[in-house]
């Protein structure tokens, strides 16, 4: 007599459930609301205010890139800058990777997909997600404009030229600091051969756009 066993059903992975699409469009109201959400989630972190100071400085830096994206795209850029690190809040932790945790929270709480996608992909997060086995969850945000283009590039530029405590730095200095902080065996280090060129390209593209806008300014 041959005995067979019935496999237990596999529980669905809660990390990768379909996400709502969210509303369309980002307004100046969203920018103000984004700053309030970021303050609420990040100012309470037990880090002497470092993450909040960094986020505030990134938002200010993003506003300086207005000419690189055009007036109709400034609100999405600055709102995403306010929200880009909210996934560090422990209350939002799902997979333990802040771009993903922040983006999933934004969609689940009714923010536009555009903002969630920019948060999910900011600063080359897709490369780190890849080495951490988290690429599947990024499929919900898999649109080209979330990864590159004027707004995505400017968000990366703002983040990667701002230190963890809010000072202006070069992209190279920021990359060095990240690798020193996370260590040579970290996902950041294992992804750097892909991530660092992408960061440099995004920063260079933003600076070219700013230079072109400055050259066209009649003032």
SVG drawing of the C-alpha trace seen along z (x, -y; Angstrom):
<svg xmlns="http://www.w3.org/2000/svg" viewBox="-7 -90 42 92">
<polyline fill="none" stroke="black" stroke-width="0.4" points="0.0,0.0 1.4,-3.4 0.8,-6.2 0.6,-9.7 0.8,-12.9 -1.0,-16.1 1.2,-19.1 0.1,-21.8 -1.0,-24.9 1.6,-27.6 0.7,-30.8 0.8,-33.8 3.8,-36.0 2.3,-39.2 5.2,-41.2 4.3,-40.7 0.5,-41.1 -1.0,-43.3 -1.0,-47.0 -3.6,-49.6 -2.8,-52.1 -3.6,-55.2 -4.8,-58.6 -3.3,-60.3 -1.4,-63.5 0.6,-65.4 -0.2,-68.9 1.2,-71.5 -1.2,-70.2 0.6,-66.8 3.9,-68.6 2.7,-70.1 1.1,-66.8 4.3,-64.9 6.4,-67.1 4.0,-66.5 4.1,-62.8 7.9,-62.7 8.1,-64.8 5.7,-62.6 7.5,-59.3 11.1,-60.4 11.4,-63.0 10.6,-60.3 13.4,-58.1 16.0,-57.5 18.9,-58.9 19.4,-62.4 17.4,-63.8 19.8,-62.7 17.2,-61.1 14.9,-64.1 17.7,-66.6 18.8,-64.7 15.2,-64.5 14.6,-68.2 17.9,-69.0 17.1,-66.7 13.7,-68.4 15.4,-71.8 18.0,-70.5 15.3,-69.0 13.6,-72.4 16.9,-73.7 16.5,-71.3 13.2,-72.9 14.7,-74.2 15.9,-70.6 12.3,-69.2 10.1,-72.1 7.5,-74.0 4.8,-71.3 7.0,-68.6 8.4,-70.4 5.6,-69.3 6.2,-65.5 9.9,-66.0 9.7,-67.9 7.0,-65.6 9.0,-62.5 12.1,-64.1 10.1,-64.6 8.9,-61.0 11.9,-59.2 13.1,-57.9 9.9,-57.3 10.5,-53.6 13.1,-53.9 10.2,-54.3 10.0,-51.0 6.2,-51.1 6.4,-50.7 8.8,-47.8 7.7,-44.9 10.7,-43.7 13.4,-45.7 14.5,-47.7 13.4,-51.3 12.6,-52.2 10.3,-49.2 8.7,-49.7 8.1,-53.4 6.7,-52.8 4.3,-50.1 3.1,-52.2 2.4,-55.1 0.3,-53.1 -1.6,-51.4 -2.4,-54.9 -3.7,-56.4 -0.7,-58.3 -0.2,-58.5 1.6,-55.7 4.1,-58.3 5.3,-59.2 5.4,-55.6 7.4,-54.6 9.9,-57.4 10.4,-56.4 10.7,-52.8 13.5,-53.5 15.3,-56.4 19.1,-56.4 19.5,-53.1 17.4,-51.1 16.6,-48.5 20.2,-47.3 20.3,-46.8 16.9,-45.2 18.2,-42.8 21.0,-41.5 18.6,-41.2 16.1,-39.2 13.5,-41.9 13.1,-42.5 9.6,-41.0 8.1,-43.6 9.4,-46.4 7.3,-45.1 4.4,-47.1 6.5,-50.2 8.1,-49.1 7.7,-52.1 10.6,-53.7 9.9,-57.2 10.3,-55.8 13.8,-54.8 15.2,-57.5 14.2,-60.7 14.2,-64.3 12.3,-63.8 13.8,-60.5 17.3,-61.8 16.8,-65.0 15.5,-63.0 18.7,-60.9 20.8,-64.0 19.2,-65.7 19.7,-62.6 23.2,-61.7 24.5,-65.3 23.2,-65.5 25.0,-63.9 23.2,-61.9 23.2,-65.1 22.2,-67.5 25.4,-68.9 26.2,-69.3 28.5,-66.6 29.6,-65.2 28.1,-61.9 31.5,-60.3 31.7,-61.4 28.2,-60.1 28.9,-56.7 32.1,-56.4 30.1,-57.2 27.4,-54.7 29.9,-51.9 31.8,-52.7 28.6,-52.8 27.2,-49.5 30.4,-47.6 32.1,-45.6 29.8,-42.6 26.6,-44.7 24.0,-44.6 25.1,-48.2 28.6,-47.0 27.6,-44.0 25.4,-46.2 27.9,-49.1 29.2,-48.0 25.8,-48.7 24.5,-51.3 27.3,-53.8 27.4,-54.3 23.7,-54.9 24.0,-57.4 26.7,-59.3 24.7,-59.3 21.6,-60.6 23.5,-63.4 25.3,-64.3 22.0,-64.4 20.4,-66.7 23.4,-69.0 23.3,-69.1 19.6,-70.0 20.2,-72.7 23.0,-74.1 20.8,-74.2 18.1,-75.9 20.5,-78.5 21.9,-79.2 18.3,-79.8 17.4,-82.1 17.1,-85.7 18.1,-87.1"/>
</svg>
